């Protein structure tokens, strides 16, 4: 008798399921929740009661010294191993749900490049940043998502909200936070999309970055947007609000949009040159080894090639080979 072969269950594709087909939809009991998360009800309750589920530390926002950006510190709340596994499980389920076209962050085949590409050729572009987005995405919003959108009873919604928030807000160091924060704030983002259509504009969101583009970004639109954001408990970061007029290069989520084309920002080009100088012994290595520098150069150039393939693809291939050879020595 032939032994049975282990047939691996095919994973359902991302961004295709209606929300009512998500496995989280209408979870009716703690036992069903625990089974879905591949954990016992006893361990689940222990995690819910624990006050030591997160590792807290500060992290430099711009850890790459070659870019020349300031190294401001950001407070990070990172779920510890067991809780992280639960967050990753919930993330794997939420990834499968259909997402609006305006969502460009955290969704498969969408990125900061596709976010910028949507606004190519616009006469005017406006970029906004939601101030302290995760810190403003509160437990009640997460609870409401699981209760109202996922149709879970309030006790299950409460457990899920407690599992996925830290001190009543969205944690900054969880892999789940980018997508879950969207669902928690979906009411706001949907209204932003409606407001954009009212003024004949395109709208996209990349986590907490809002981008609008069209023929004209009027003062009335900007006033309505500010009021709308405030109604949902959020605030626009004034120092990060940018309006780009026709003919001026628009900086959109780390990409330059100009003359209906995408370009690599100058700071990234400067970083590539500084890394190359460090490799050649002409600049500061900032403590990196030769192998690490070549690996960093390859990654930076490959990222640039994803924006401007014609200009950087050949260089990217050579850099990747050099880095791989150096690391394997």
Buried (B, 14 or more C-beta within 10 A) or exposed (E): EEEEEEEEEEEEEBBEBEBEEBBBBEBEEBEBBBBBBEBEBEEBBEBBEEEEBBEEEEBEEBEBBBBEBEEEEEEBBBBEEBBBBBBEBBBBBBBBBBBBEBBBBBBEEBBBBBBBBBBBEBEBBBBBBBBBBBBBBBBBBBBBBBBEBBBBEEEBBBBBBBBBBBEEBBBBBBBBBBBBBBBBBBBBBEBBBEBBEEBEBBBBBBBBBBBBBBEEBEEEBBEBBBEBBEEBEBBBEEEEBBBBEEEEBBBBBBBBBBEEEBBBBEEBBEBBEBBBBBBEEEBEBEEBEEBBBBBBBBBBBBBBBBBBEEEBBEBBBEBBEBBEEBEEE
